[in-house]
Amino acid sequence: MKRKKTFAIILARKNSKGIKNKNLKYINGKPLIYWSIVNSINSKLIDKTFVSSDSKKILNYAKRNGSDIILRPYKYAKDNTSSEISLLHSIRQLEKKKFKFDTVLFIQPTSPIRKSSDFDNAIKKYK
């Protein structure tokens, strides 16, 4: 039986109500988003990691650090846009590009204190 694929999507918009460009602010020597990208990529059960953003700076950083990217239109990156709507946009983009996956893990970049094993354990419990 073919193993089901799990993709991770990290939503990281350019503007924030509280802290400007917070996803690129340094936490423990690295940009905030770095911790989510690296732990997702190092997961044994996540097959592909995507960063969705309206910021070319964030997308360039994500790509340099091993993530695939999804350019998010501004209408999906406003203060009042829900994460669910933004995730659905990302999923539709992946389906348009004919990516095959069964599970999507939503990783919030503003929660950097997680390990790859935390993602793996969550996926195991889910499945």
C-alpha positions in Angstrom: 0.0 0.0 0.0 1.3 3.4 -1.0 2.2 5.7 2.0 -0.1 8.7 2.2 1.7 12.1 1.8 1.7 14.8 4.4 2.4 18.4 3.5 3.0 21.2 5.9 1.8 24.7 5.2 3.2 27.7 7.1 1.2 30.9 6.7 3.4 34.0 7.1 2.0 37.3 5.9 4.0 40.4 5.5 2.1 42.8 7.7 1.0 42.3 11.3 -1.1 44.4 13.5 1.3 44.2 16.4 4.8 43.8 15.2 5.9 44.9 11.7 7.6 42.0 9.7 7.4 39.8 12.8 8.1 36.6 10.9 11.6 37.9 10.0 12.4 39.2 13.5 15.2 37.4 15.2 14.5 34.9 18.0 17.5 33.1 19.4 19.7 34.2 16.5 17.3 33.2 13.6 14.2 34.8 12.1 11.0 33.6 13.8 9.8 31.7 10.7 13.1 29.8 10.5 12.2 27.6 13.5 8.9 26.4 11.9 10.6 25.8 8.5 13.6 23.8 9.8 11.5 21.7 12.2 9.0 20.9 9.5 11.7 19.9 7.0 13.4 17.8 9.6 10.2 15.9 10.4 10.3 12.2 9.4 6.6 12.3 8.5 6.2 15.6 6.6 6.9 15.0 2.9 7.0 18.6 1.8 6.9 22.0 3.5 5.3 25.1 1.9 5.4 28.7 3.1 2.5 30.8 1.9 3.0 34.6 2.0 2.3 37.9 0.3 5.9 39.0 1.0 8.6 38.3 -1.5 11.1 38.8 1.3 9.6 36.0 3.4 9.2 33.7 0.3 12.8 34.3 -0.7 14.0 33.5 2.9 11.8 30.3 3.0 13.1 29.1 -0.4 16.7 29.7 0.7 16.0 27.5 3.7 14.6 24.6 1.9 10.8 25.3 1.8 8.6 25.4 -1.3 6.6 28.6 -1.6 3.2 29.8 -2.5 2.6 33.4 -3.4 -0.5 34.5 -1.6 -2.6 37.4 -3.0 -3.3 40.3 -0.8 -7.0 39.5 -0.5 -5.9 36.4 1.5 -3.4 38.3 3.6 -5.5 41.0 5.3 -5.9 41.5 9.0 -9.5 40.2 8.8 -8.7 37.2 6.6 -9.1 33.9 8.4 -6.3 31.3 8.5 -8.8 28.8 7.1 -9.4 30.9 4.0 -5.7 31.3 3.5 -5.1 27.6 4.0 -7.8 26.8 1.4 -6.1 29.1 -1.1 -2.8 27.3 -0.5 -4.4 23.9 -0.9 -6.2 24.9 -4.1 -2.8 26.2 -5.5 -1.2 22.8 -4.7 -4.1 21.0 -6.4 -3.8 23.2 -9.5 -0.1 22.2 -9.7 -1.2 18.5 -9.5 0.5 17.8 -6.1 -0.8 14.7 -4.5 -1.3 14.6 -0.7 -3.6 13.3 1.9 -2.9 15.3 4.9 -2.1 19.0 5.6 -0.4 20.1 8.7 -0.9 23.8 9.5 2.1 25.2 11.2 2.0 28.6 12.8 5.3 30.4 12.6 4.5 32.4 15.8 4.9 29.2 17.9 8.6 28.5 17.4 9.2 26.3 20.5 8.5 22.9 18.9 10.6 20.1 17.7 10.4 17.9 14.6 9.4 15.1 16.8 6.4 17.1 18.1 5.1 17.2 14.5 5.8 13.5 14.0 4.0 12.6 17.2 1.0 14.8 16.2 0.8 13.1 12.8 1.0 9.6 14.3 -1.8 10.4 16.8 -3.9 11.9 13.9 -3.5 8.9 11.7 
